[in-house]
Amino acid sequence: PVRYGKGSNVLGLLATMLVDGGPGLARPLRFAKRIVRNPMEFLRSLSVWKWSERAIILLVMQSKDNSLRLTRKRGWFRTKLTSEQGHGEPNPTYIQEANDAARTAAEIIGGNPMSAIHEVLFDTPTTAHLIGGAPIGSSPHTGVVDPYHRVYGHPTLHVVDGAAIGANLGVNPSLTITAMSERAMSGWPVAGQPDDRPHQGATYEPLTQITDLRSD
């Protein structure tokens, strides 16, 4: 479960009534049908008054081998960043188990289950963690950074956040990102000391954690 701080209500503008996807009637039509059947619930969903204090967000992740590809497209007057299906299985537009869990939780606490509005209007999924894009690789042909998180061709530039993760973890990536960052930083040379990391393109060698030699 996720909670937002008092006054952080703007995200509530993206929330609306929970509607399942799947075969059969199109999801937007199911949404319209539910509005007709539950008009008061729909009207309540429009209010963000004390939303952060009233809402409990259930973050659900899945471990399927799928991905998104971010691309830049040029228009007449501007360029925009858009997403499309990447490698692996098709990205699910919704996860039934997640919707079932939301309904169960809402029943227990006496609340209303909700979903992101663009999910029910456009049948598109929501992702909370954009990871990958600059993964670790053994060469510039297989990754963006080397095993020490140095960008190929730019060895003084490092990528140590979630962009360096090369696979769907299936769980919240925060601890993995922390561990990768600590490992990368432990190899940085102390100011004035030689850099013991192999040059880019060399065979990978584990490094002994560098001890800060500065005196107190």
Secondary structure, 3 states (H helix, E strand, C coil): CECCCCCCCHHHHHEEECCCCCCCCCHHHHHHHHHHHCHHHHHHHCCCCCHHHHCCECCCCCCCCEEEEEEEEECCCCEEEEEEEEEECCCCCCCHHHHHHHHHHHHHHCCCCEEEHHHHHHCCCCCCCCCCCCCECCCCCCCCECCCCEECCEEEEECCCHHHCCCCCCCCCHHHHHHHHHHHHHCCCCCCCCCCCCCCCCCCCCCCCCCCCCCC
